[in-house]
Amino acid sequence: MTPMGNEATMPPQRQAELSYEEAVGLAMKLHREGRLEAAAKLYDALCRMAPQDPNPVHFLGVLQHSRGRLHEGLALMRKSIAMDPQVPDWHSNLGNVLLESGRVDEAAAAYEEAARLAPDRADIQNNLGVLRREQKRFAQSEAAYRRAIALDPAFVDAHTNLGNLLHATSRDEAAMVSYCEALALKPANVRARQALGMAYYTLGRFEEASRVYAEWLRDEPDSPEARHHLAACSGRGVPGRAPDDYVEKVFDGFANSFDAKLAHLHYRAPQLVAQLVDELLGEPRAGCVVLDAGCGTGLCGPLLKPHARELVGVDLSAGMLAKAAPREVYDALAKAELTAFIEGEPAARYDLIVSADTLCYFGDLGAVTRASARALAPGGWLVFTVEGLPEGSTEDFHLNPHGRYSHGAGYLRRVLGEAGLAVRSIEAAHLRTEGGKPVNGFLVAAGCEAGPSRSS
């Protein structure tokens, strides 16, 4: 068959008649390459051509979810499973989507069915371990990870996930054994090395944490992760903000799983920011020019769009931007370093600049707040979140071993004032849960015109 309306996306030699099986293979290839619009059209044509075949139905569902069309994606995935309920990967995929959406109990049923159909699949046991941890059923999570390792002793992710669970439940010595197992299996395993360093740091064994990162840097002299975390653990050579190559590599590396990871962490920053924006701007009138500064996969985009006549997103990670584009809420997306991008924008261009959990990769906020003040129109607002320093700290900011910075409320007030912005509010906020513990920070609003000030 020749997919209708799709010839421009196909190489000339593939524009001839295709068999059904070849067309399915082509659709999946387009999907893997990120050519989502072309893949969606071809999947849809296949669904109409062979309505009895659940394969294109399922993969169209996966694709639609990746484009931010959750309800349509879930409906198609459930339809494919109803057509053929014996494919364990489909139940596992459904579980992934449900867990990402916070529908934990439904995700549990999907993962359990996948495990029933394929009890000897280590990857499914590993997924089940992630789910059980999300349910705070830690003993069952540990059992699932250990089952995955028994099935596949070389499964690095299962060793690392077990280490993370043990670390989160205050069994740091046991966690380090799991991390070391992961490193022995795959010496370049970034997740295990980073987690091992953090475990040492948590135990107060700072020299050993630094040694992990120093050895990593010795093995990979160009590794931005090793360099940044060594600075964080040793306190030597701490940069004013996370280097571009570090941020780009880290976020490109987990762009495909970013939303799911944040769902596991009960990530609240987009909702907190959106609630404050609604409070500041009132009834949405789609009249503002809005910058989503550090837009990532676009989680804030749909929440900001009702206020936006024009919505611009900027991020340093191409992988993240590739996930933001299919949400179809941004008028423009730019790959750039945040401060440099804002500095390059016309003065007074934006009515609102929002940054949800991006400025935690900055220590010194002077340049970015000055650039934002210049780019804001009179009466415009800067709204952002940062992680907070412990009460009683005398530092302005501090680089933590996980690679992000924490800031003090006094410093935030001072740096915003120096930029010419009037602080409207600096509110304590619970941003997410990490390692089983709350990550606390601040939700901040500052503008070109001062309103009533409040702090907590």
VOLUMBA-503009 format. One line per 8 residues: for each residue x, y, z of C-alpha. Coordinates in steps of 0.25 Angstrom, whole numbers, m for minus. Example, Ala and Ser with C-alpha at 12.3 -4.5 7.8 and 13.67 -1.06 7.14 Angstrom:
49,m18,31 | 55,m4,29
! end
This chain:
0,0,0 | 4,15,m2 | 0,23,11 | m9,34,6 | m3,48,7 | 10,43,13 | 19,43,1 | 27,55,5
32,48,17 | 37,36,10 | 50,33,2 | 47,32,m13 | 50,17,m13 | 39,15,m2 | 28,22,m10 | 25,10,m18
14,0,m13 | 17,m5,1 | 12,m18,8 | 4,m16,20 | 16,m22,29 | 25,m12,22 | 16,m1,25 | 15,m4,39
30,m5,40 | 31,9,33 | 22,15,43 | 30,10,55 | 43,15,48 | 37,29,47 | 32,28,61 | 46,24,66
52,35,58 | 43,46,65 | 35,49,52 | 22,48,59 | 12,55,50 | 16,45,38 | 16,33,48 | 2,37,53
m4,38,39 | 2,25,35 | m3,18,48 | m17,24,46 | m17,19,31 | m13,5,36 | m24,5,47 | m34,8,36
m28,m2,26 | m27,m14,36 | m37,m11,48 | m35,m25,53 | m20,m22,56 | m17,m16,70 | m2,m13,67 | m4,1,60
m15,4,70 | m6,2,81 | 6,9,76 | m3,21,71 | m7,22,86 | 7,22,91 | 10,33,80 | m2,41,84
2,41,99 | 16,46,95 | 9,58,88 | 2,61,101 | m11,55,97 | m13,47,109 | m28,43,108 | m27,39,94
m14,31,96 | m20,24,108 | m33,20,100 | m25,15,88 | m15,7,97 | m27,1,105 | m34,m2,92 | m22,m10,87
m21,m18,100 | m36,m21,99 | m33,m27,85 | m21,m35,89 | m19,m36,104 | m7,m46,104 | 4,m36,100 | 11,m33,113
19,m21,108 | 5,m14,105 | 1,m15,119 | 15,m10,123 | 13,2,114 | 0,5,119 | 5,5,133 | 16,14,130
6,24,124 | m3,23,136 | 8,24,146 | 13,37,139 | m1,42,140 | m2,40,155 | m12,29,154 | m4,19,163
m15,9,166 | m18,7,151 | m3,6,148 | m2,m5,158 | m13,m13,151 | m6,m12,138 | 8,m15,143 | 3,m27,151
m4,m32,138 | 9,m31,131 | 16,m38,142 | 6,m49,141 | 7,m51,126 | 23,m51,127 | 27,m55,141 | 42,m57,136
43,m43,130 | 54,m35,138 | 50,m22,132 | 35,m24,136 | 39,m27,150 | 48,m15,151 | 36,m7,146 | 27,m13,157
38,m9,167 | 37,5,163 | 22,5,164 | 22,m2,178 | 32,9,183 | 22,20,178 | 12,13,186 | 21,13,198
21,m2,199 | 36,m2,201 | 37,m17,204 | 30,m21,192 | 38,m11,184 | 51,m17,189 | 45,m31,186 | 42,m28,172
56,m21,169 | 63,m34,175 | 54,m43,167 | 59,m35,154 | 73,m36,159 | 71,m51,161 | 65,m53,147 | 76,m44,141
88,m42,150 | 94,m32,140 | 82,m23,140 | 89,m10,143 | 76,m2,145 | 71,m12,155 | 83,m11,164 | 83,4,163
68,5,166 | 70,m4,178 | 81,5,183 | 72,17,182 | 61,10,190 | 71,6,200 | 77,20,201 | 63,26,202
60,16,214 | 72,20,221 | 80,7,218 | 92,15,212 | 103,4,214 | 94,m6,207 | 91,4,196 | 106,6,194
107,m9,191 | 96,m8,181 | 103,4,174 | 116,m3,174 | 110,m15,167 | 104,m6,157 | 117,1,155 | 125,m13,154
115,m17,143 | 116,m4,135 | 127,5,140 | 122,17,132 | 108,16,138 | 105,31,141 | 93,28,150 | 101,18,159
113,27,160 | 105,39,164 | 96,32,174 | 109,25,180 | 115,39,182 | 102,44,188 | 101,32,197 | 115,35,203
111,50,204 | 98,46,212 | 107,38,221 | 116,50,224 | 127,43,216 | 131,55,208 | 145,51,204 | 139,38,199
129,45,191 | 139,54,185 | 147,42,182 | 136,35,174 | 135,47,165 | 150,50,164 | 151,35,159 | 140,37,149
146,50,144 | 159,43,142 | 152,32,134 | 144,42,126 | 152,56,126 | 141,62,118 | 129,58,127 | 122,70,131
114,62,141 | 127,57,148 | 133,71,148 | 120,78,154 | 118,68,165 | 132,68,169 | 131,83,171 | 118,81,179
124,70,188 | 138,76,190 | 134,91,190 | 146,94,181 | 143,101,167 | 128,104,170 | 123,111,158 | 113,122,158
103,114,151 | 103,99,145 | 111,99,133 | 103,98,119 | 109,85,115 | 105,79,129 | 91,84,128 | 89,80,113
95,66,115 | 87,63,128 | 74,67,122 | 76,61,108 | 79,48,115 | 66,47,121 | 57,55,113 | 49,42,109
46,39,123 | 45,53,129 | 30,54,131 | 30,40,137 | 41,43,147 | 34,56,151 | 21,49,154 | 29,39,163
34,51,171 | 20,57,172 | 25,69,165 | 17,82,168 | 25,94,163 | 17,96,150 | 4,95,158 | 9,105,168
14,115,158 | 1,114,150 | m7,117,162 | 1,129,166 | 0,134,151 | m15,132,152 | m15,141,165 | m6,151,158
m13,152,145 | m27,149,148 | m37,143,138 | m30,138,126 | m31,147,114 | m20,142,105 | m15,156,104 | 0,154,110
13,151,103 | 19,140,112 | 32,134,113 | 34,120,119 | 48,121,123 | 54,107,124 | 41,100,118 | 47,86,118
36,77,112 | 26,87,113 | 18,84,126 | 16,98,129 | 11,102,115 | m3,97,115 | m5,104,129 | 0,117,123
m6,117,110 | m20,123,114 | m13,136,118 | m4,136,106 | m6,144,93 | 8,139,90 | 15,128,97 | 30,126,95
38,114,101 | 53,114,103 | 62,102,108 | 76,98,106 | 72,83,104 | 69,79,90 | 63,66,95 | 54,74,104
49,83,93 | 46,71,84 | 36,67,95 | 30,81,97 | 27,83,82 | 16,72,81 | 8,79,92 | 5,89,81
3,101,91 | 16,109,88 | 16,119,77 | 32,118,77 | 42,109,84 | 57,113,84 | 69,105,88 | 78,114,96
84,117,109 | 74,125,118 | 81,137,122 | 87,139,108 | 73,137,101 | 66,148,110 | 78,158,108 | 76,156,93
61,159,94 | 56,174,92 | 53,182,104 | 40,182,110 | 36,170,101 | 29,161,112 | 17,163,121 | 21,150,128
33,142,130 | 32,129,137 | 43,119,142 | 38,106,149 | 50,99,155 | 60,104,145 | 67,115,154 | 72,104,163
83,102,153 | 87,116,156 | 95,120,168 | 97,135,165 | 84,140,160 | 89,154,157 | 90,153,142 | 77,146,140
69,155,148 | 75,168,142 | 72,162,128 | 58,159,132 | 55,172,138 | 60,178,125 | 51,169,117 | 38,171,125
28,182,121 | 23,192,131 | 14,184,140 | 20,171,136 | 23,159,145 | 35,150,148 | 30,137,155 | 39,126,158
43,114,168 | 56,111,175 | 60,101,185 | 62,107,199 | 74,107,208 | 72,102,222 | 67,112,232 | 78,119,239
88,118,228 | 96,130,225 | 100,127,211 | 93,134,199 | 93,121,191 | 99,107,192 | 103,96,182 | 97,83,187
103,69,183 | 91,66,174 | 96,77,165 | 85,88,168 | 87,101,176 | 79,105,188 | 76,120,191 | 73,128,204
61,137,204 | 69,149,208 | 78,147,196 | 65,146,187 | 60,159,192 | 73,166,191 | 76,161,177 | 63,164,171
63,178,177 | 77,181,171 | 71,177,158 | 60,187,159 | 49,178,162 | 39,180,173 | 37,167,181 | 22,164,183
24,150,190 | 34,140,194 | 26,128,199 | 31,115,205 | 27,104,196 | 28,88,196 | 33,86,182 | 34,71,181
38,58,188 | 52,53,186 | 58,41,193 | 45,39,201 | 47,53,207 | 41,67,203 | 49,77,195 | 46,90,201
48,104,194 | 42,117,190 | 31,122,180 | 34,136,176 | 27,147,169 | 34,160,166 | 30,171,156 | 32,185,150
21,190,159 | 20,187,174 | 8,180,180 | 6,177,195 | 18,169,200 | 16,156,208 | 26,145,212 | 25,132,219
! end
